[in-house]
Amino acid sequence: MFDHIPSVSGIYAIVNKQNGHRYVGQAEDMNKRIRDHVRELEQGTHRTNKKRLLQQAWNEFGSEAFEFIVLEEVSDNWKKEHREIPDNLSLAEQFYVNERSDYNVDKCIAGKKFKPLVDAKAWRKP
């Protein structure tokens, strides 16, 4: 189901193949994080937000309606040494949440003042 997801840091999506809606997330180890999502979804305990939108969709459509994809591997995710600037994973996640994230309720990962960094895809090496 998700063996194709590498154990590297990056941005992933859980996509509903029936309606195209998706959940966007970040992880230092995408494979592990997706396995955690699936375990919680199958147990009915997934709580990425108070509205539990992804859990509701999983319950309605079933596990076979979902696919797991890598949106982007993000290397050199520096730790928050500079508290005034979000880390690379947060900048990248913000970009993909802005692009499309139907099951994400919290749409502000990096903060509005960092929109220029997100728009410029500052997490990528030149």
N, C-alpha and C positions, 0 to 999 in steps of 0.2 A: 504494500500500500504506500509506503514512504521510504523504501530502501534506496530510492534514487536521490534522496535528499542528503547532501553531504554533511559531515560533522564539522562544519566551519562556521565562522560568524557571517551574518548577513540578514537579509530581509526576505521573508517568505510570505506566502498567501495560502489561505485555506479557501478554496473556490467552490461555490455551489454550481455544479454543471447544469442544473436545471434552469436557474435564473441569472447566472453570471455574478451574483453577489459574492463579495469576498471579505475576509478578515485579513488584515495585514499585521504582521508582527516582526519583531527583531529578536535575535538570539546570538549568543556567543557560540552556541552549538545548535544549529538549526534542526538537525535530526533528533536530538534529545528533546528539544522544546516541542516539536511536532508530536513526538511520541507521548509527551506529557499532555498535550492538548487532547489527543485521541483517547487516552486513558480516562481523562476527566469527562469528555463528551460521552463516552460509552457508559460511564458510571452515573451520568446525569448531574455531575457536580461542577461543570465548567462555569466559571464566574469571571470572565474577563471584564465584565461591567455589570452594573446593577440590573440592567434590562435583560441580560442573558440572551442577547439576540442570536448569537451563534448556537447556543444550546437549544434554543427554540427551533431554529432551522434544522439542526441535526435531528431533533426529535420528529419533526414534521416530514422531512425528506429521506431520512435514513443515511447511514454511513456511505452507501454506494453512490450517493448523489454528490459526494465531495471529492475533490482532488487537491493535492498538496504540491505547490510549485515554489521554486526558488525565483525570487524577483531579481535579487542581486547579491553576490558575495561581497562583503565589505571587509577589506583587510585593514591592518593597522588601526584598529579601534583603540585609540589612546584612552587611557583612563582619565577620569575627570580631574586632571592636575590643574586645569584652568577652569574653575567653577563658573566663570562668566560665559563660557562657550560650551554648547552641548557636544557630546561625543559623536563620532562619525556614524554609529548605528542610529542614534536618535535623529540626526540630520537626514539620513537616508530613509528611515521609516517615515519621517514627516513628508518627504517627497511622495512616497507611494501612498500614504494615507490621503494626501491631497488629491492624488490621481484618481483613486477609487478605493473606498473602504466602507462598504455598506454595513458590515457587522461591528465596526469600531464605533463606540459612542464617543470616546475621548479622541477628538481630532487634533488636539494641541500637544504634540510630543516635544518639539524643540522650542516652542515659544514664538509668538508673532514677530518679535524683533529680529529673529534669525531668518526671516523669509528670504533676504538676499543670499544667504549662504545655501539655503535649501534650493532656491531657484538656480543658483550657479553650480549646483551639485558639488559643493566644496569638499565632500567626503572622498571624492575620487581623486586619484593622483593625476597630475597633468601629463 
